[in-house]
Amino acid sequence: MLNNIGLPGLLLIAVVVLVLFGRGKISSLMGEVGKGITAFKKGVDDGGKELEETLAEDAKDVTPSDEDKV
């Protein structure tokens, strides 16, 4: 059903939303969405860096110690 909306249907939906909520409300909502996306990306990047640091520490620990040589 949603496959047949097309460009005129999307424009009609956009106009109705704009009339119902107003330009100010929509712009503030989009600003909050943008902040949320930015925070999500930062969290993903921080998680990746933390994972890389953990893997790097594990790689340092694989060298045999003096006790293993005996």
N, CA, C and O atoms as CSV, one atom per row, in Angstrom:
chain,resi,resn,atom,element,x,y,z
A,1,MET,N,N,0.820,-1.189,0.000
A,1,MET,CA,C,0.000,0.000,0.000
A,1,MET,C,C,0.871,1.263,0.000
A,1,MET,O,O,0.574,2.221,-0.715
A,2,LEU,N,N,1.934,1.267,0.792
A,2,LEU,CA,C,2.795,2.438,0.856
A,2,LEU,C,C,3.700,2.561,-0.361
A,2,LEU,O,O,4.335,3.599,-0.549
A,3,ASN,N,N,3.771,1.543,-1.175
A,3,ASN,CA,C,4.628,1.589,-2.351
A,3,ASN,C,C,4.077,2.534,-3.418
A,3,ASN,O,O,4.826,2.956,-4.300
A,4,ASN,N,N,2.812,2.871,-3.362
A,4,ASN,CA,C,2.172,3.662,-4.408
A,4,ASN,C,C,1.932,5.116,-4.005
A,4,ASN,O,O,1.090,5.780,-4.610
A,5,ILE,N,N,2.644,5.627,-3.008
A,5,ILE,CA,C,2.401,7.004,-2.560
A,5,ILE,C,C,2.868,7.991,-3.621
A,5,ILE,O,O,2.083,8.837,-4.052
A,6,GLY,N,N,4.103,7.910,-4.048
A,6,GLY,CA,C,4.628,8.790,-5.085
A,6,GLY,C,C,4.948,10.179,-4.566
A,6,GLY,O,O,4.711,10.491,-3.399
A,7,LEU,N,N,5.485,11.003,-5.438
A,7,LEU,CA,C,5.889,12.357,-5.085
A,7,LEU,C,C,4.707,13.253,-4.714
A,7,LEU,O,O,4.804,13.972,-3.720
A,8,PRO,N,N,3.594,13.251,-5.458
A,8,PRO,CA,C,2.468,14.113,-5.055
A,8,PRO,C,C,1.916,13.756,-3.665
A,8,PRO,O,O,1.523,14.638,-2.901
A,9,GLY,N,N,1.894,12.486,-3.359
A,9,GLY,CA,C,1.414,12.077,-2.041
A,9,GLY,C,C,2.342,12.523,-0.928
A,9,GLY,O,O,1.884,12.954,0.131
A,10,LEU,N,N,3.640,12.422,-1.159
A,10,LEU,CA,C,4.597,12.884,-0.157
A,10,LEU,C,C,4.513,14.390,0.046
A,10,LEU,O,O,4.611,14.874,1.174
A,11,LEU,N,N,4.333,15.120,-1.027
A,11,LEU,CA,C,4.180,16.577,-0.904
A,11,LEU,C,C,2.906,16.945,-0.137
A,11,LEU,O,O,2.911,17.872,0.673
A,12,LEU,N,N,1.839,16.228,-0.391
A,12,LEU,CA,C,0.588,16.474,0.330
A,12,LEU,C,C,0.764,16.202,1.823
A,12,LEU,O,O,0.297,16.979,2.656
A,13,ILE,N,N,1.435,15.102,2.161
A,13,ILE,CA,C,1.686,14.771,3.568
A,13,ILE,C,C,2.545,15.848,4.218
A,13,ILE,O,O,2.276,16.250,5.350
A,14,ALA,N,N,3.586,16.327,3.510
A,14,ALA,CA,C,4.460,17.366,4.050
A,14,ALA,C,C,3.684,18.654,4.311
A,14,ALA,O,O,3.891,19.303,5.336
A,15,VAL,N,N,2.802,19.027,3.402
A,15,VAL,CA,C,2.001,20.246,3.581
A,15,VAL,C,C,1.057,20.106,4.768
A,15,VAL,O,O,0.911,21.040,5.557
A,16,VAL,N,N,0.420,18.958,4.900
A,16,VAL,CA,C,-0.503,18.738,6.024
A,16,VAL,C,C,0.243,18.804,7.348
A,16,VAL,O,O,-0.238,19.419,8.300
A,17,VAL,N,N,1.408,18.177,7.418
A,17,VAL,CA,C,2.202,18.209,8.653
A,17,VAL,C,C,2.624,19.638,8.963
A,17,VAL,O,O,2.569,20.060,10.118
A,18,LEU,N,N,3.043,20.386,7.950
A,18,LEU,CA,C,3.449,21.771,8.152
A,18,LEU,C,C,2.294,22.620,8.661
A,18,LEU,O,O,2.485,23.462,9.538
A,19,VAL,N,N,1.101,22.410,8.122
A,19,VAL,CA,C,-0.068,23.182,8.557
A,19,VAL,C,C,-0.456,22.812,9.990
A,19,VAL,O,O,-0.801,23.686,10.785
A,20,LEU,N,N,-0.400,21.526,10.319
A,20,LEU,CA,C,-0.809,21.093,11.654
A,20,LEU,C,C,0.154,21.546,12.741
A,20,LEU,O,O,-0.280,21.999,13.800
A,21,PHE,N,N,1.456,21.431,12.495
A,21,PHE,CA,C,2.422,21.685,13.561
A,21,PHE,C,C,3.091,23.047,13.472
A,21,PHE,O,O,3.577,23.548,14.486
A,22,GLY,N,N,3.133,23.644,12.334
A,22,GLY,CA,C,3.785,24.945,12.191
A,22,GLY,C,C,5.274,24.805,11.965
A,22,GLY,O,O,5.886,23.800,12.326
A,23,ARG,N,N,5.845,25.833,11.362
A,23,ARG,CA,C,7.255,25.789,10.990
A,23,ARG,C,C,8.176,25.750,12.208
A,23,ARG,O,O,9.180,25.038,12.196
A,24,GLY,N,N,7.855,26.492,13.242
A,24,GLY,CA,C,8.711,26.560,14.435
A,24,GLY,C,C,8.806,25.232,15.157
A,24,GLY,O,O,9.887,24.824,15.581
A,25,LYS,N,N,7.689,24.564,15.296
A,25,LYS,CA,C,7.667,23.280,15.989
A,25,LYS,C,C,8.445,22.226,15.204
A,25,LYS,O,O,9.174,21.424,15.789
A,26,ILE,N,N,8.291,22.229,13.889
A,26,ILE,CA,C,8.982,21.244,13.060
A,26,ILE,C,C,10.486,21.493,13.078
A,26,ILE,O,O,11.263,20.541,13.144
A,27,SER,N,N,10.912,22.759,13.022
A,27,SER,CA,C,12.341,23.046,13.023
A,27,SER,C,C,12.978,22.671,14.354
A,27,SER,O,O,14.107,22.179,14.378
A,28,SER,N,N,12.280,22.894,15.455
A,28,SER,CA,C,12.840,22.495,16.745
A,28,SER,C,C,12.889,20.973,16.871
A,28,SER,O,O,13.817,20.425,17.466
A,29,LEU,N,N,11.896,20.301,16.315
A,29,LEU,CA,C,11.897,18.837,16.332
A,29,LEU,C,C,13.053,18.285,15.512
A,29,LEU,O,O,13.723,17.345,15.939
A,30,MET,N,N,13.293,18.863,14.340
A,30,MET,CA,C,14.406,18.409,13.498
A,30,MET,C,C,15.749,18.700,14.165
A,30,MET,O,O,16.702,17.937,14.005
A,31,GLY,N,N,15.826,19.801,14.911
A,31,GLY,CA,C,17.050,20.104,15.655
A,31,GLY,C,C,17.330,19.040,16.705
A,31,GLY,O,O,18.475,18.626,16.887
A,32,GLU,N,N,16.292,18.600,17.391
A,32,GLU,CA,C,16.455,17.553,18.397
A,32,GLU,C,C,16.831,16.218,17.755
A,32,GLU,O,O,17.630,15.460,18.306
A,33,VAL,N,N,16.255,15.938,16.598
A,33,VAL,CA,C,16.609,14.709,15.878
A,33,VAL,C,C,18.083,14.757,15.479
A,33,VAL,O,O,18.791,13.757,15.600
A,34,GLY,N,N,18.541,15.903,15.010
A,34,GLY,CA,C,19.942,16.065,14.635
A,34,GLY,C,C,20.872,15.872,15.814
A,34,GLY,O,O,21.918,15.238,15.679
A,35,LYS,N,N,20.506,16.409,16.974
A,35,LYS,CA,C,21.322,16.231,18.178
A,35,LYS,C,C,21.367,14.765,18.586
A,35,LYS,O,O,22.406,14.265,19.019
A,36,GLY,N,N,20.242,14.082,18.447
A,36,GLY,CA,C,20.200,12.666,18.781
A,36,GLY,C,C,21.074,11.830,17.866
A,36,GLY,O,O,21.765,10.918,18.320
A,37,ILE,N,N,21.045,12.138,16.577
A,37,ILE,CA,C,21.889,11.414,15.616
A,37,ILE,C,C,23.357,11.666,15.925
A,37,ILE,O,O,24.167,10.740,15.874
A,38,THR,N,N,23.713,12.918,16.246
A,38,THR,CA,C,25.097,13.246,16.578
A,38,THR,C,C,25.551,12.497,17.827
A,38,THR,O,O,26.663,11.970,17.867
A,39,ALA,N,N,24.698,12.449,18.842
A,39,ALA,CA,C,25.047,11.729,20.072
A,39,ALA,C,C,25.196,10.233,19.802
A,39,ALA,O,O,26.078,9.587,20.367
A,40,PHE,N,N,24.352,9.685,18.952
A,40,PHE,CA,C,24.445,8.267,18.614
A,40,PHE,C,C,25.759,7.967,17.906
A,40,PHE,O,O,26.435,6.993,18.237
A,41,LYS,N,N,26.125,8.800,16.930
A,41,LYS,CA,C,27.375,8.594,16.202
A,41,LYS,C,C,28.575,8.696,17.142
A,41,LYS,O,O,29.521,7.915,17.033
A,42,LYS,N,N,28.537,9.658,18.064
A,42,LYS,CA,C,29.637,9.809,19.019
A,42,LYS,C,C,29.735,8.578,19.915
A,42,LYS,O,O,30.836,8.117,20.214
A,43,GLY,N,N,28.612,8.050,20.339
A,43,GLY,CA,C,28.614,6.846,21.166
A,43,GLY,C,C,29.166,5.641,20.427
A,43,GLY,O,O,29.902,4.839,21.004
A,44,VAL,N,N,28.817,5.508,19.161
A,44,VAL,CA,C,29.333,4.397,18.358
A,44,VAL,C,C,30.841,4.533,18.192
A,44,VAL,O,O,31.570,3.548,18.311
A,45,ASP,N,N,31.315,5.747,17.917
A,45,ASP,CA,C,32.756,5.974,17.762
A,45,ASP,C,C,33.506,5.694,19.062
A,45,ASP,O,O,34.568,5.071,19.048
A,46,ASP,N,N,32.954,6.153,20.184
A,46,ASP,CA,C,33.597,5.901,21.474
A,46,ASP,C,C,33.635,4.412,21.788
A,46,ASP,O,O,34.626,3.915,22.323
A,47,GLY,N,N,32.574,3.704,21.464
A,47,GLY,CA,C,32.548,2.254,21.690
A,47,GLY,C,C,33.579,1.539,20.835
A,47,GLY,O,O,34.216,0.591,21.292
A,48,GLY,N,N,33.747,1.985,19.599
A,48,GLY,CA,C,34.754,1.392,18.717
A,48,GLY,C,C,36.158,1.643,19.228
A,48,GLY,O,O,37.003,0.749,19.193
A,49,LYS,N,N,36.417,2.866,19.706
A,49,LYS,CA,C,37.743,3.191,20.253
A,49,LYS,C,C,38.027,2.359,21.497
A,49,LYS,O,O,39.143,1.876,21.684
A,50,GLU,N,N,37.018,2.193,22.347
A,50,GLU,CA,C,37.191,1.400,23.563
A,50,GLU,C,C,37.487,-0.054,23.221
A,50,GLU,O,O,38.323,-0.688,23.864
A,51,LEU,N,N,36.808,-0.576,22.220
A,51,LEU,CA,C,37.044,-1.945,21.787
A,51,LEU,C,C,38.457,-2.107,21.227
A,51,LEU,O,O,39.133,-3.093,21.522
A,52,GLU,N,N,38.904,-1.148,20.423
A,52,GLU,CA,C,40.258,-1.202,19.881
A,52,GLU,C,C,41.303,-1.146,20.987
A,52,GLU,O,O,42.307,-1.856,20.927
A,53,GLU,N,N,41.077,-0.304,22.000
A,53,GLU,CA,C,42.015,-0.210,23.117
A,53,GLU,C,C,42.071,-1.532,23.882
A,53,GLU,O,O,43.147,-1.976,24.280
A,54,THR,N,N,40.931,-2.148,24.083
A,54,THR,CA,C,40.894,-3.433,24.785
A,54,THR,C,C,41.629,-4.499,24.001
A,54,THR,O,O,42.377,-5.288,24.579
A,55,LEU,N,N,41.428,-4.535,22.691
A,55,LEU,CA,C,42.122,-5.513,21.862
A,55,LEU,C,C,43.625,-5.253,21.842
A,55,LEU,O,O,44.416,-6.196,21.816
A,56,ALA,N,N,44.024,-3.981,21.854
A,56,ALA,CA,C,45.442,-3.647,21.881
A,56,ALA,C,C,46.082,-4.091,23.202
A,56,ALA,O,O,47.210,-4.583,23.207
A,57,GLU,N,N,45.373,-3.921,24.311
A,57,GLU,CA,C,45.897,-4.368,25.604
A,57,GLU,C,C,46.030,-5.883,25.644
A,57,GLU,O,O,47.001,-6.408,26.188
A,58,ASP,N,N,45.057,-6.588,25.069
A,58,ASP,CA,C,45.129,-8.048,25.030
A,58,ASP,C,C,46.302,-8.511,24.166
A,58,ASP,O,O,46.928,-9.526,24.470
A,59,ALA,N,N,46.601,-7.788,23.108
A,59,ALA,CA,C,47.713,-8.156,22.233
A,59,ALA,C,C,49.047,-7.967,22.949
A,59,ALA,O,O,49.997,-8.703,22.682
A,60,LYS,N,N,49.131,-7.007,23.840
A,60,LYS,CA,C,50.361,-6.786,24.608
A,60,LYS,C,C,50.617,-7.925,25.592
A,60,LYS,O,O,51.771,-8.214,25.912
A,61,ASP,N,N,49.561,-8.573,26.076
A,61,ASP,CA,C,49.680,-9.581,27.117
A,61,ASP,C,C,50.039,-10.958,26.595
A,61,ASP,O,O,50.131,-11.883,27.402
A,62,VAL,N,N,50.247,-11.158,25.311
A,62,VAL,CA,C,50.516,-12.494,24.783
A,62,VAL,C,C,51.996,-12.854,24.813
A,62,VAL,O,O,52.352,-13.989,24.495
A,63,THR,N,N,52.863,-11.924,25.185
A,63,THR,CA,C,54.284,-12.232,25.256
A,63,THR,C,C,54.550,-13.157,26.445
A,63,THR,O,O,53.990,-12.952,27.522
A,64,PRO,N,N,55.393,-14.167,26.263
A,64,PRO,CA,C,55.652,-15.091,27.360
A,64,PRO,C,C,56.486,-14.407,28.459
A,64,PRO,O,O,57.370,-13.597,28.180
A,65,SER,N,N,56.182,-14.750,29.676
A,65,SER,CA,C,56.916,-14.174,30.793
A,65,SER,C,C,58.110,-15.080,31.120
A,65,SER,O,O,58.266,-16.144,30.522
A,66,ASP,N,N,58.941,-14.659,32.059
A,66,ASP,CA,C,60.121,-15.433,32.457
A,66,ASP,C,C,59.727,-16.748,33.107
A,66,ASP,O,O,60.461,-17.731,33.008
A,67,GLU,N,N,58.592,-16.778,33.763
A,67,GLU,CA,C,58.135,-18.006,34.434
A,67,GLU,C,C,57.759,-19.074,33.430
A,67,GLU,O,O,57.901,-20.260,33.725
A,68,ASP,N,N,57.273,-18.689,32.227
A,68,ASP,CA,C,56.864,-19.661,31.224
A,68,ASP,C,C,58.068,-20.323,30.560
A,68,ASP,O,O,57.922,-21.409,29.998
A,69,LYS,N,N,59.255,-19.710,30.604
A,69,LYS,CA,C,60.425,-20.240,29.947
A,69,LYS,C,C,61.044,-21.412,30.705
A,69,LYS,O,O,61.780,-22.202,30.113
A,70,VAL,N,N,60.767,-21.538,31.973
A,70,VAL,CA,C,61.378,-22.585,32.807
A,70,VAL,C,C,60.787,-23.914,32.573
A,70,VAL,O,O,61.197,-24.890,33.200
